[in-house]
Amino acid sequence: MANVLASRGWLGRLLPFMQWVPMLNRSVVRADIIAGVVAGVLILPQAIALATLAGLPPEIGLYTAIFPVLICALFGSSWHVLSGPNTSISVIVALIVGAYASISTPDFIMYAITLTFMVGVIQTVFGFARLGVIFNYFSHSVMVALVTGVGVIIIVQQLGNFLGLTVNTGEPVEDTLYNLFFSLPRANVYTTMIGFSTVISGLLFKRYWPKIPYIIAAVVIGRLVAWLIDLSVGYGNTDVDKLGYLSLSALPLSAPDFSPTNFYEAAEGLFMGAFMISFLGLMQSAVIARAIGVKSGQHVNIDQEMIGQGLSNLGGSFLSCYPSCGSFNRSASNYETGGRTPLTGIISAIILVLLIIFAAPMIAQMPLAIVGGVLILVGIGLIDADYIKKTLRIRGETRVVFILTVVTTVFGGLQWAVMLGIFLSIVVYLRSVSRPELDIVSAAEAHQYLPENVTDKDSTVIHLSGSIFFGSTPTLERGFADVAINDAHKGTLIIAGEYIDNLDEAGATALITEAVKRRNAGGSMHMWLRNHNFDHVIRNSGLLAAIGEDNIHYVK
């Protein structure tokens, strides 16, 4: 029996789907089928719209909504995260690949597929190296700022499709707005009516009928308005651009191209883009997995989730997909509609294939204004107005970090904003760990730390917690100076340090300095520690000699 259990545990690590397959029963499968149908219907317009945003043919978006979902369902960790086309990644693909090839051309598709393979390699290596912990330190305000900036960029870029005007998606936001302003007299009134009806109906359904998928409702209303316009004006008189027929394949085989003639020209940009997409994709997937895991009660293995995302991109590069990651809205919809296991993702892929087969003629007649309207709705949905208002009211580094990242995203480019966000997150983290908590203990609590022959009248007890290392010594020294204002180092200082997480030589030196000051002024210093983990530092740094062996105590 023990051997069977060990084998199952080994198989569970090698084949993660073995951990959720035993959960399947009639009720679970029924719930997953319902959630999968909703997810499959929901992704159809989004896959087409996001592929357009990335500068790729719509069929590439549909492939990316099918194959990576299947792979991640089998090899990921989260029961609810659904992978596929992602808004932020679509923007980066358009920016990176657009510098080396015209959109939707064979060269553009080739570079996008090669980029997908590179992203898959990087993410898989991250997962096997167990680097999931690094995403614990990425600032939440940076994440929201990046998403907000992407939302603004999408809205601006899709105003062209919304108005029936040609827009260069690779140009800066300010240039796009400038060109749109002077091109307004050439806007197509019928296209604008279709786009406007799509956006307004989507917003109304989202607000007043939240149980109905507002993206689907917006597409239906937009398509109805387009049909009425064609009926009243005449099909050939509207000059409304349509999506056109899709060139789909049952098995869309592809391969990355690293040949010197094709890869060399774009190598630098693709490498930079691959790292940005890898980091951003893993960060979003990790955030989604943890957020839904808290609600569902599942303990998500982030390293395994990273491996699943990496393998989905590796496999996707051989199946005509562009880079994918976890989807905020589809994953949330999966949980809210009752999805229980990754079987939901498999069902959603099957439903999407069926929709493509039976709805191809209807998809071909979809006006580009509806695609632009859907993307504008997606962009609006990315802007969390409540969080922005709350953040802007907060004084301090959170507000500054948020504003800097948003401005850089919109006007400097998403690739620079990601690097700035990583840098600012590191700075914020280092600032937080360099400020240990130092508080004076109340008289009612201080007595438990008083050694023998020490009374509360001539002693001060302080709580010291956090990391005591070279970066925190200035804060520590200021705290000691504030305490010494009352006793001029003449009293007994007792440090309740059972919650000290780290202690290095520099931190020990700061403690030695305070102990020497106390001793020279006729006072003394005592320390309480949680355990003996820091004994080697205390002994080697000279802290043991400075304080005295009898003055170091351990919590029992």
KOLDO-884596 format. One record per residue (C-alpha): residue number from 1; residue in three letters; x, y, z. Coordinates in Angstrom, 2 decimals. Each point is the difference from the previous one (the first is absolute). Layout:
% residues N
num, residuo, px, py, pz
NUM, ala, X, Y, Z $
...
This chain:
% residues 556
num, residuo, px, py, pz
1, met, 0.00, 0.00, 0.00 $
2, ala, 2.83, 2.35, 0.85 $
3, asn, 1.58, -0.66, -3.39 $
4, val, -3.31, 0.84, -1.74 $
5, leu, -0.28, 3.29, 1.87 $
6, ala, 3.62, 0.86, -0.75 $
7, ser, -0.55, -0.78, -3.67 $
8, arg, -3.12, 2.19, -0.04 $
9, gly, 1.94, 2.87, 1.60 $
10, trp, 2.80, -0.38, -2.54 $
11, leu, -2.54, -0.08, -2.85 $
12, gly, -1.71, 3.04, 1.49 $
13, arg, 3.20, 2.00, -0.28 $
14, leu, 0.81, -1.25, -3.50 $
15, leu, -3.60, 0.12, -1.28 $
16, pro, -1.87, 2.67, 2.02 $
17, phe, -3.37, -0.89, -1.52 $
18, met, 0.17, -3.26, 1.99 $
19, gln, -0.73, 2.13, 3.08 $
20, trp, -3.40, 1.25, -1.22 $
21, val, -1.23, -2.85, -2.20 $
22, pro, -1.05, -2.06, 3.09 $
23, met, -2.21, 2.96, 1.03 $
24, leu, -2.25, -0.47, -3.03 $
25, asn, -3.48, -1.30, 0.72 $
26, arg, -3.41, 0.70, -1.44 $
27, ser, -0.58, 3.31, 1.81 $
28, val, 3.53, 1.28, -0.63 $
29, val, -0.13, -0.87, -3.70 $
30, arg, -3.41, 1.65, -0.33 $
31, ala, 1.30, 3.21, 1.61 $
32, asp, 3.13, -0.01, -2.18 $
33, ile, -2.04, -0.47, -3.18 $
34, ile, -2.18, 3.03, 0.82 $
35, ala, 3.03, 2.15, 0.84 $
36, gly, 1.85, -1.27, -3.08 $
37, val, -2.87, 0.91, -2.34 $
38, val, -0.11, 3.54, 1.42 $
39, ala, 3.79, 0.34, -0.29 $
40, gly, 0.01, -1.29, -3.59 $
41, val, -2.69, 2.45, -1.09 $
42, leu, 1.66, 2.86, 1.86 $
43, ile, 3.42, -0.46, -1.60 $
44, leu, -1.19, -0.05, -3.63 $
45, pro, -0.34, 3.79, -0.51 $
46, gln, 2.91, 0.73, 2.33 $
47, ala, 2.36, -2.37, -1.84 $
48, ile, -0.76, 1.73, -3.30 $
49, ala, 0.27, 3.47, 1.53 $
50, leu, 3.26, -0.68, 1.86 $
51, ala, 1.63, -1.57, -3.06 $
52, thr, -0.91, 3.19, -1.88 $
53, leu, 1.53, 2.01, 2.83 $
54, ala, 3.20, -2.05, -0.31 $
55, gly, 0.16, 0.66, -3.76 $
56, leu, -0.74, -3.64, -0.86 $
57, pro, -2.73, -1.68, -2.10 $
58, pro, -3.13, -0.94, 2.02 $
59, glu, 0.62, -3.73, -0.46 $
60, ile, 3.27, 0.30, 1.97 $
61, gly, -2.01, 1.35, 2.93 $
62, leu, -2.42, -2.92, -0.24 $
63, tyr, 2.85, -2.54, -0.03 $
64, thr, 1.45, 1.76, 3.07 $
65, ala, -3.35, -0.35, 1.75 $
66, ile, -0.07, -3.77, -0.66 $
67, phe, 3.40, -1.70, 0.26 $
68, pro, 1.71, 1.81, 2.94 $
69, val, -3.18, -0.47, 2.05 $
70, leu, 0.16, -3.76, -0.52 $
71, ile, 3.70, -0.25, 0.87 $
72, cys, -0.26, 2.22, 3.09 $
73, ala, -3.05, -1.94, 1.22 $
74, leu, 2.10, -3.17, 0.00 $
75, phe, 3.30, 1.35, 1.36 $
76, gly, -0.91, 3.09, 2.07 $
77, ser, -0.86, 0.09, 3.68 $
78, ser, -3.04, 2.27, 0.36 $
79, trp, -3.44, -1.54, -0.36 $
80, his, -1.53, 3.22, -1.30 $
81, val, 2.58, 1.97, -2.03 $
82, leu, -0.83, -0.05, -3.72 $
83, ser, 2.83, 0.92, -2.35 $
84, gly, -0.24, 1.55, -3.44 $
85, pro, 0.39, 3.36, -1.74 $
86, asn, 0.82, 2.78, 2.44 $
87, thr, -0.52, 3.74, -0.44 $
88, ser, 3.34, 1.26, 1.33 $
89, ile, 1.97, -2.66, -1.85 $
90, ser, -1.85, 0.78, -3.24 $
91, val, 1.09, 3.63, 0.29 $
92, ile, 3.64, -1.01, 0.57 $
93, val, -0.04, -2.41, -2.96 $
94, ala, -1.26, 2.78, -2.26 $
95, leu, 2.66, 2.42, 1.28 $
96, ile, 2.93, -2.43, -0.18 $
97, val, -0.73, -1.88, -3.21 $
98, gly, -1.44, 3.06, -1.74 $
99, ala, 3.48, 1.53, -0.05 $
100, tyr, 1.23, -2.75, -2.36 $
101, ala, -2.99, -0.93, -2.19 $
102, ser, -3.35, 1.34, -1.20 $
103, ile, -3.02, -1.27, 1.92 $
104, ser, -1.64, -3.27, -1.07 $
105, thr, 2.74, -0.75, -2.55 $
106, pro, 1.74, -3.41, -0.10 $
107, asp, 3.15, 1.57, 1.51 $
108, phe, -2.04, 1.51, 2.85 $
109, ile, -1.61, -3.38, 0.74 $
110, met, 3.38, -1.76, -0.17 $
111, tyr, 1.55, 2.43, 2.50 $
112, ala, -3.02, -0.33, 2.32 $
113, ile, 0.25, -3.81, -0.02 $
114, thr, 3.75, 0.15, 0.65 $
115, leu, -0.68, 2.42, 2.87 $
116, thr, -2.52, -2.48, 1.41 $
117, phe, 2.61, -2.77, 0.06 $
118, met, 2.52, 2.26, 1.76 $
119, val, -2.60, 0.98, 2.60 $
120, gly, -0.83, -3.66, 0.60 $
121, val, 3.66, -0.91, 0.59 $
122, ile, 0.53, 2.86, 2.46 $
123, gln, -3.20, -0.73, 1.96 $
124, thr, 0.70, -3.74, 0.17 $
125, val, 3.52, 0.64, 1.29 $
126, phe, -1.42, 2.41, 2.60 $
127, gly, -2.42, -2.69, 1.16 $
128, phe, 2.55, -2.81, 0.28 $
129, ala, 2.38, 2.40, 1.78 $
130, arg, -2.77, 0.63, 2.57 $
131, leu, 0.09, 3.78, -0.45 $
132, gly, -3.69, 0.50, 0.71 $
133, val, 0.88, 1.65, 3.30 $
134, ile, 1.29, 3.11, -1.79 $
135, phe, -3.55, 0.97, -0.96 $
136, asn, -0.83, 0.45, 3.69 $
137, tyr, 2.07, 3.18, -0.02 $
138, phe, -1.54, 1.68, -3.05 $
139, ser, -1.87, 3.11, 1.12 $
140, his, -3.78, -0.19, -0.39 $
141, ser, -0.16, 3.70, -0.87 $
142, val, 2.42, -0.63, -2.89 $
143, met, -2.16, -2.85, -1.27 $
144, val, -3.16, 2.13, 0.07 $
145, ala, 1.87, 2.91, -1.63 $
146, leu, 1.20, -2.20, -2.89 $
147, val, -3.51, -1.34, -0.57 $
148, thr, -1.46, 3.54, 0.17 $
149, gly, 2.53, 1.29, -2.52 $
150, val, -0.73, -2.91, -2.33 $
151, gly, -3.71, 0.83, 0.24 $
152, val, 0.65, 3.59, -1.09 $
153, ile, 2.23, -1.13, -2.89 $
154, ile, -2.64, -2.46, -1.25 $
155, ile, -2.75, 2.62, 0.05 $
156, val, 2.11, 2.47, -1.97 $
157, gln, 1.21, -2.58, -2.52 $
158, gln, -3.52, -1.29, -0.70 $
159, leu, -1.51, 3.41, -0.66 $
160, gly, 1.03, -0.51, -3.65 $
161, asn, -2.11, -3.16, -0.41 $
162, phe, -2.73, 1.72, 2.02 $
163, leu, -0.11, 2.95, -2.43 $
164, gly, 0.92, -1.79, -3.22 $
165, leu, 3.42, 1.67, -0.23 $
166, thr, 3.46, -1.48, -0.56 $
167, val, 2.25, 0.16, 3.06 $
168, asn, 3.64, -1.03, 0.31 $
169, thr, -0.01, -2.10, 3.19 $
170, gly, 3.78, 0.28, 0.33 $
171, glu, 0.10, 3.78, 0.42 $
172, pro, -0.07, 1.82, 3.37 $
173, val, -3.35, 0.70, 1.63 $
174, glu, 0.32, 3.76, -0.39 $
175, asp, 0.70, -0.35, -3.74 $
176, thr, -3.02, -2.29, -0.42 $
177, leu, -2.27, 2.53, 1.71 $
178, tyr, 1.44, 2.82, -2.11 $
179, asn, -0.59, -1.88, -3.25 $
180, leu, -3.50, -1.09, 1.02 $
181, phe, -0.97, 3.59, 0.82 $
182, phe, 0.89, 1.26, -3.47 $
183, ser, -1.51, -3.09, -1.67 $
184, leu, -3.43, 0.35, 1.64 $
185, pro, -1.62, 1.58, -3.10 $
186, arg, 0.70, -3.29, -1.86 $
187, ala, -1.62, -2.20, 2.67 $
188, asn, -2.60, -2.52, -1.20 $
189, val, -3.31, 0.82, 1.67 $
190, tyr, -1.34, -3.56, -0.42 $
191, thr, 3.14, -1.53, 1.50 $
192, thr, -0.23, 2.45, 2.91 $
193, met, -3.65, -0.95, 0.62 $
194, ile, 0.90, -3.70, 0.12 $
195, gly, 2.98, 0.59, 2.32 $
196, phe, -1.97, 2.36, 2.23 $
197, ser, -2.91, -2.45, 0.34 $
198, thr, 2.45, -2.81, 0.85 $
199, val, 1.69, 1.97, 2.79 $
200, ile, -3.16, 1.53, 1.50 $
201, ser, -1.92, -3.29, 0.00 $
202, gly, 2.97, -1.77, 1.62 $
203, leu, 0.21, 2.60, 2.77 $
204, leu, -3.76, -0.14, 0.61 $
205, phe, -0.05, -3.79, 0.22 $
206, lys, 3.02, 0.03, 2.32 $
207, arg, -1.72, 2.47, 2.34 $
208, tyr, -3.65, -1.09, -0.01 $
209, trp, 0.09, -3.68, -1.07 $
210, pro, 3.32, -1.28, 1.43 $
211, lys, -1.04, -3.67, -0.26 $
212, ile, 0.02, 0.26, -3.81 $
213, pro, 3.54, 0.02, -1.53 $
214, tyr, 0.20, 3.60, -1.11 $
215, ile, 2.56, -0.65, -2.74 $
216, ile, -2.33, -2.51, -1.68 $
217, ala, -2.94, 2.36, 0.39 $
218, ala, 2.01, 2.87, -1.53 $
219, val, 0.96, -2.11, -3.02 $
220, val, -3.63, -1.06, -0.56 $
221, ile, -1.28, 3.60, 0.26 $
222, gly, 2.79, 1.32, -2.23 $
223, arg, -0.69, -2.70, -2.59 $
224, leu, -3.74, 0.81, 0.11 $
225, val, 0.66, 3.72, -0.55 $
226, ala, 2.33, -0.82, -2.91 $
227, trp, -2.70, -2.20, -1.55 $
228, leu, -2.62, 2.77, 0.35 $
229, ile, 2.36, 2.52, -1.61 $
230, asp, 0.67, -2.36, -2.92 $
231, leu, -3.75, -0.57, -0.35 $
232, ser, -0.90, 3.69, 0.00 $
233, val, 2.93, 1.47, -1.96 $
234, gly, 1.05, -2.90, -2.16 $
235, tyr, 2.86, -2.46, 0.47 $
236, gly, 2.23, 1.63, -2.60 $
237, asn, -0.58, 3.58, 1.20 $
238, thr, 1.32, -0.09, 3.56 $
239, asp, 3.71, -0.52, -0.72 $
240, val, 0.32, -1.78, 3.35 $
241, asp, 3.08, -2.25, 0.23 $
242, lys, -0.77, -3.62, 0.89 $
243, leu, 2.16, -2.64, 1.65 $
244, gly, -0.08, -2.35, -3.02 $
245, tyr, 0.16, -3.79, -0.21 $
246, leu, 2.44, -1.80, 2.25 $
247, ser, 2.69, -2.30, -1.39 $
248, leu, -0.20, -2.72, 2.64 $
249, ser, 1.76, -3.36, 0.16 $
250, ala, -0.84, -3.07, 2.06 $
251, leu, 3.68, -0.45, 0.91 $
252, pro, 1.80, 3.35, -0.53 $
253, leu, 3.58, -1.21, 0.26 $
254, ser, 2.76, 2.62, 0.20 $
255, ala, 3.54, 0.33, 1.30 $
256, pro, 2.25, 2.77, 1.37 $
257, asp, 2.57, 1.30, -2.46 $
258, phe, 3.50, 0.66, 1.33 $
259, ser, 1.73, 0.00, -3.38 $
260, pro, 2.63, 2.79, -0.28 $
261, thr, -1.72, 1.62, -2.99 $
262, asn, -3.32, 0.39, 1.82 $
263, phe, 0.88, 0.13, 3.70 $
264, tyr, 3.12, 2.17, 0.08 $
265, glu, -1.73, 3.26, -0.92 $
266, ala, -2.56, -0.25, 2.80 $
267, ala, 2.05, -1.94, 2.57 $
268, glu, 0.60, 2.89, 2.42 $
269, gly, -3.62, 1.11, 0.04 $
270, leu, -1.35, -3.54, 0.30 $
271, phe, 2.29, -0.85, 2.92 $
272, met, -1.07, 3.12, 1.88 $
273, gly, -3.64, -0.62, -0.85 $
274, ala, 0.21, -3.65, 1.05 $
275, phe, 1.26, 0.89, 3.47 $
276, met, -2.63, 2.73, 0.42 $
277, ile, -2.85, -2.24, -1.13 $
278, ser, 1.29, -2.90, 2.12 $
279, phe, 0.15, 2.12, 3.13 $
280, leu, -3.28, 1.81, -0.60 $
281, gly, -1.82, -3.21, -0.96 $
282, leu, 1.26, -1.94, 3.02 $
283, met, -0.75, 2.93, 2.30 $
284, gln, -3.60, 0.25, -1.20 $
285, ser, -0.51, -3.76, 0.11 $
286, ala, 1.43, -0.18, 3.53 $
287, val, -2.20, 2.88, 1.21 $
288, ile, -3.13, -1.57, -1.51 $
289, ala, 0.82, -3.47, 1.34 $
290, arg, 0.62, 1.26, 3.54 $
291, ala, -3.02, 2.32, 0.04 $
292, ile, -2.44, -2.72, -1.10 $
293, gly, 1.80, -2.60, 2.14 $
294, val, -0.79, 2.07, 3.09 $
295, lys, -3.71, -0.07, -0.90 $
296, ser, -0.12, -3.68, -0.99 $
297, gly, 2.22, -1.26, 2.81 $
298, gln, 2.53, -1.55, -2.36 $
299, his, 3.70, 0.18, 0.80 $
300, val, 1.52, 0.92, -3.36 $
301, asn, 3.52, -1.14, -0.84 $
302, ile, 1.28, 3.09, -1.82 $
303, asp, 3.09, -1.79, -1.29 $
304, gln, -2.18, -2.68, -1.62 $
305, glu, -2.28, 2.69, -1.39 $
306, met, 3.05, 1.66, -1.58 $
307, ile, 0.99, -3.33, -1.57 $
308, gly, -3.52, -0.38, -1.38 $
309, gln, 0.06, 3.49, -1.49 $
310, gly, 3.45, -0.64, -1.49 $
311, leu, -1.00, -3.32, -1.55 $
312, ser, -3.17, 1.58, -1.43 $
313, asn, 2.11, 2.60, -1.81 $
314, leu, 2.56, -2.58, -1.12 $
315, gly, -2.73, -2.18, -1.43 $
316, gly, -1.84, 3.02, -1.37 $
317, ser, 3.02, 1.03, -2.08 $
318, phe, -0.41, -3.22, -2.01 $
319, leu, -3.76, 0.54, -0.39 $
320, ser, -0.10, 3.54, -1.43 $
321, cys, -0.61, 1.76, 3.33 $
322, tyr, 1.39, 3.26, 1.32 $
323, pro, 1.05, 0.49, 3.67 $
324, ser, -2.75, -0.70, 2.52 $
325, cys, -0.51, 0.09, 3.76 $
326, gly, -2.76, -0.15, 2.60 $
327, ser, -3.06, 2.13, -0.78 $
328, phe, -1.51, 2.22, 2.73 $
329, asn, -3.58, 0.07, -1.27 $
330, arg, -0.23, -3.60, -1.24 $
331, ser, 1.53, -1.42, 3.19 $
332, ala, -2.32, 2.08, 2.18 $
333, ser, -2.97, -1.05, -2.15 $
334, asn, 1.09, -3.64, 0.33 $
335, tyr, -0.09, 0.21, 3.79 $
336, glu, -3.21, 2.04, 0.17 $
337, thr, -1.89, -2.36, -2.33 $
338, gly, 0.87, -2.98, 2.18 $
339, gly, 3.04, -1.55, -1.71 $
340, arg, 1.64, -2.56, 2.26 $
341, thr, 2.99, -1.45, -1.87 $
342, pro, 2.18, 0.67, -3.08 $
343, leu, -2.48, -2.11, -1.96 $
344, thr, -1.73, 3.38, -0.52 $
345, gly, 2.89, 1.14, -2.22 $
346, ile, -0.19, -3.16, -2.10 $
347, ile, -3.78, 0.42, -0.44 $
348, ser, 0.46, 3.69, -0.94 $
349, ala, 2.47, -0.95, -2.74 $
350, ile, -2.42, -2.60, -1.41 $
351, ile, -2.89, 2.50, 0.06 $
352, leu, 2.13, 2.60, -1.77 $
353, val, 0.86, -2.48, -2.77 $
354, leu, -3.71, -0.77, -0.48 $
355, leu, -0.87, 3.71, -0.10 $
356, ile, 2.67, 0.64, -2.62 $
357, ile, -1.29, -2.83, -2.18 $
358, phe, -3.65, 1.05, 0.11 $
359, ala, 0.35, 3.79, 0.32 $
360, ala, 2.73, 0.64, -2.61 $
361, pro, -2.31, 1.83, -2.46 $
362, met, -1.33, 2.25, 2.78 $
363, ile, 3.54, 0.75, 1.20 $
364, ala, 1.06, 0.95, -3.53 $
365, gln, -2.75, 2.65, -0.15 $
366, met, 0.95, 1.57, 3.34 $
367, pro, 0.89, 3.71, -0.49 $
368, leu, 3.40, 1.08, 1.27 $
369, ala, -1.86, 2.70, 1.95 $
370, ile, -1.40, -2.76, 2.24 $
371, val, 3.52, -1.35, 0.57 $
372, gly, 1.14, 3.54, 0.88 $
373, gly, -2.99, 0.42, 2.30 $
374, val, 0.74, -3.27, 1.80 $
375, leu, 3.61, 1.07, 0.53 $
376, ile, -1.11, 3.39, 1.32 $
377, leu, -2.23, -1.86, 2.49 $
378, val, 3.00, -2.15, 0.95 $
379, gly, 2.10, 3.15, 0.46 $
380, ile, -2.67, 1.63, 2.16 $
381, gly, -0.25, -3.18, 2.07 $
382, leu, 3.74, 0.14, 0.72 $
383, ile, -0.29, 3.44, 1.62 $
384, asp, -0.93, -0.47, 3.67 $
385, ala, -1.39, 3.45, 0.84 $
386, asp, -0.61, -0.78, 3.69 $
387, tyr, 3.57, -1.19, 0.57 $
388, ile, 1.42, 2.99, -1.89 $
389, lys, -2.01, 2.47, 2.12 $
390, lys, 1.11, -1.72, 3.21 $
391, thr, 3.65, -0.11, -1.12 $
392, leu, 0.09, 3.66, -1.02 $
393, arg, -1.33, 1.00, 3.44 $
394, ile, 2.87, -1.82, 1.74 $
395, arg, 3.07, 2.07, 0.71 $
396, gly, 3.37, -1.66, -0.43 $
397, glu, 1.84, -2.40, -2.25 $
398, thr, -3.06, -2.03, -1.13 $
399, arg, -1.52, 2.99, -1.77 $
400, val, 3.32, 1.05, -1.54 $
401, val, 0.73, -3.52, -1.27 $
402, phe, -3.50, -0.31, -1.46 $
403, ile, 0.12, 3.34, -1.86 $
404, leu, 3.52, -0.58, -1.34 $
405, thr, -0.88, -3.45, -1.32 $
406, val, -3.27, 1.11, -1.63 $
407, val, 1.63, 2.99, -1.72 $
408, thr, 2.91, -2.14, -1.22 $
409, thr, -2.39, -2.67, -1.31 $
410, val, -2.13, 2.46, -1.97 $
411, phe, 2.66, 2.35, -1.31 $
412, gly, 3.28, -1.91, 0.27 $
413, gly, -1.05, -3.45, -1.12 $
414, leu, -1.04, -3.15, 1.84 $
415, gln, 3.44, -1.59, -0.31 $
416, trp, 1.62, 2.87, 1.92 $
417, ala, -2.84, 0.05, 2.51 $
418, val, 0.53, -3.70, 0.82 $
419, met, 3.70, 0.60, 0.67 $
420, leu, -0.82, 3.12, 2.06 $
421, gly, -2.60, -1.99, 1.92 $
422, ile, 2.51, -2.74, 0.82 $
423, phe, 2.53, 2.62, 1.15 $
424, leu, -2.55, 1.89, 2.12 $
425, ser, -1.26, -3.24, 1.57 $
426, ile, 3.57, -0.88, 1.03 $
427, val, 0.51, 3.51, 1.41 $
428, val, -3.28, -0.14, 1.96 $
429, tyr, 0.85, -3.44, 1.36 $
430, leu, 3.49, 1.06, 1.07 $
431, arg, -1.42, 3.09, 1.68 $
432, ser, -2.48, -2.13, 1.91 $
433, val, 2.56, -2.53, 1.23 $
434, ser, 2.45, 2.79, 0.88 $
435, arg, -2.45, 1.43, 2.51 $
436, pro, -0.25, -2.44, 2.92 $
437, glu, -2.85, 0.48, 2.46 $
438, leu, 1.21, 1.56, 3.28 $
439, asp, -2.69, 0.73, 2.62 $
440, ile, 0.12, 0.63, 3.73 $
441, val, -1.84, -2.71, 1.93 $
442, ser, -2.75, 1.07, 2.39 $
443, ala, 0.56, -0.37, 3.74 $
444, ala, -2.65, -2.71, 0.24 $
445, glu, 1.86, -2.18, -2.51 $
446, ala, 3.58, 0.95, 0.89 $
447, his, 0.22, -2.04, 3.20 $
448, gln, 0.24, -3.33, -1.88 $
449, tyr, 3.34, 1.13, -1.51 $
450, leu, 1.59, 1.25, 3.25 $
451, pro, 3.00, -2.13, 1.05 $
452, glu, 0.79, -0.56, 3.67 $
453, asn, 1.31, 3.03, 1.91 $
454, val, -1.50, 2.37, -2.62 $
455, thr, -3.02, 2.10, 0.89 $
456, asp, -2.37, 1.82, -2.30 $
457, lys, 0.97, 3.36, 1.53 $
458, asp, 3.49, 0.09, -1.49 $
459, ser, -0.64, -1.94, -3.24 $
460, thr, -1.53, 0.47, -3.43 $
461, val, -1.36, -2.95, -1.95 $
462, ile, -0.30, 0.26, -3.79 $
463, his, -1.38, -2.38, -2.61 $
464, leu, 2.41, -0.42, -2.91 $
465, ser, -1.14, -1.98, -3.05 $
466, gly, 0.87, -0.38, -3.66 $
467, ser, 3.37, -0.28, -1.70 $
468, ile, 2.99, 1.44, 1.86 $
469, phe, 2.53, 0.29, -2.81 $
470, phe, 2.24, 2.56, -1.68 $
471, gly, -2.94, 1.76, -1.67 $
472, ser, -1.95, 0.48, 3.22 $
473, thr, 2.76, 1.30, 2.27 $
474, pro, -0.81, 3.74, -0.56 $
475, thr, -3.61, -0.60, 1.08 $
476, leu, 1.18, -2.06, 2.97 $
477, glu, 2.46, 2.69, 1.13 $
478, arg, -2.69, 2.71, -0.18 $
479, gly, -2.31, -2.17, 2.07 $
480, phe, 2.66, -0.52, 2.68 $
481, ala, 0.68, 3.75, 0.06 $
482, asp, -3.69, 0.72, 0.59 $
483, val, -0.10, -2.47, 2.91 $
484, ala, 3.15, 1.52, 1.51 $
485, ile, -1.63, 3.45, 0.18 $
486, asn, -1.72, -1.06, 3.23 $
487, asp, 2.82, -1.88, 1.75 $
488, ala, 3.19, 1.27, -1.71 $
489, his, 1.18, -3.65, -0.32 $
490, lys, 0.23, -0.26, 3.82 $
491, gly, -2.88, -2.43, 0.50 $
492, thr, -0.46, -3.61, -1.00 $
493, leu, -1.18, -0.59, -3.54 $
494, ile, -1.77, -3.31, -0.57 $
495, ile, -0.54, -1.06, -3.62 $
496, ala, -2.90, -2.40, -0.58 $
497, gly, 1.34, -1.41, -3.26 $
498, glu, -1.82, -3.30, -0.38 $
499, tyr, -1.40, 1.21, -3.35 $
500, ile, 3.34, 0.96, -1.53 $
501, asp, 0.07, -1.79, -3.36 $
502, asn, 3.59, 0.63, -1.03 $
503, leu, 3.21, 1.22, 1.62 $
504, asp, 3.28, 0.66, -1.79 $
505, glu, 3.38, 1.43, 1.04 $
506, ala, -1.01, 3.62, -0.70 $
507, gly, -3.18, -0.37, 2.04 $
508, ala, 1.94, -1.58, 2.85 $
509, thr, 2.48, 2.91, -0.11 $
510, ala, -2.87, 2.48, 0.50 $
511, leu, -1.10, -1.98, 3.06 $
512, ile, 3.59, -0.07, 1.30 $
513, thr, 0.23, 3.79, -0.33 $
514, glu, -3.13, 0.46, 2.10 $
515, ala, 1.18, -2.56, 2.58 $
516, val, 3.38, 1.80, 0.36 $
517, lys, -1.75, 3.37, 0.43 $
518, arg, -2.17, -1.49, 2.73 $
519, arg, 2.92, -1.59, 1.78 $
520, asn, 2.14, 3.17, -0.12 $
521, ala, -2.90, 2.06, 1.40 $
522, gly, -0.53, -2.46, 2.87 $
523, gly, -2.94, -1.85, -1.54 $
524, ser, -0.36, -3.40, -1.65 $
525, met, -1.77, -1.79, -2.82 $
526, his, -1.86, -3.31, -0.14 $
527, met, -1.36, -1.93, -3.00 $
528, trp, -2.76, -2.57, -0.32 $
529, leu, 0.17, -2.24, -3.09 $
530, arg, -2.35, -2.67, -1.34 $
531, asn, 2.63, -2.72, -0.41 $
532, his, 3.73, -0.60, -0.56 $
533, asn, -0.04, 0.61, -3.78 $
534, phe, 2.14, 3.13, 0.31 $
535, asp, 2.57, -1.41, 2.45 $
536, his, 2.81, -0.07, -2.58 $
537, val, -0.58, 3.67, -0.93 $
538, ile, -0.24, 1.06, 3.63 $
539, arg, 3.22, -1.81, 0.88 $
540, asn, 2.08, 0.90, -3.08 $
541, ser, -1.03, 3.67, -0.11 $
542, gly, 0.93, 0.69, 3.62 $
543, leu, -3.60, 0.67, 1.05 $
544, leu, 0.19, -2.76, 2.61 $
545, ala, 3.01, 1.65, 1.65 $
546, ala, -1.53, 3.49, -0.19 $
547, ile, -3.31, -0.94, 1.60 $
548, gly, 1.16, -2.80, 2.22 $
549, glu, -0.98, -3.64, -0.21 $
550, asp, -2.28, 0.29, 3.03 $
551, asn, -1.91, 2.86, -1.66 $
552, ile, -1.15, -2.01, -3.04 $
553, his, -3.18, -1.96, 0.65 $
554, tyr, -2.10, -2.38, -2.06 $
555, val, -3.77, -0.34, -0.07 $
556, lys, -1.00, -3.41, 1.31 $
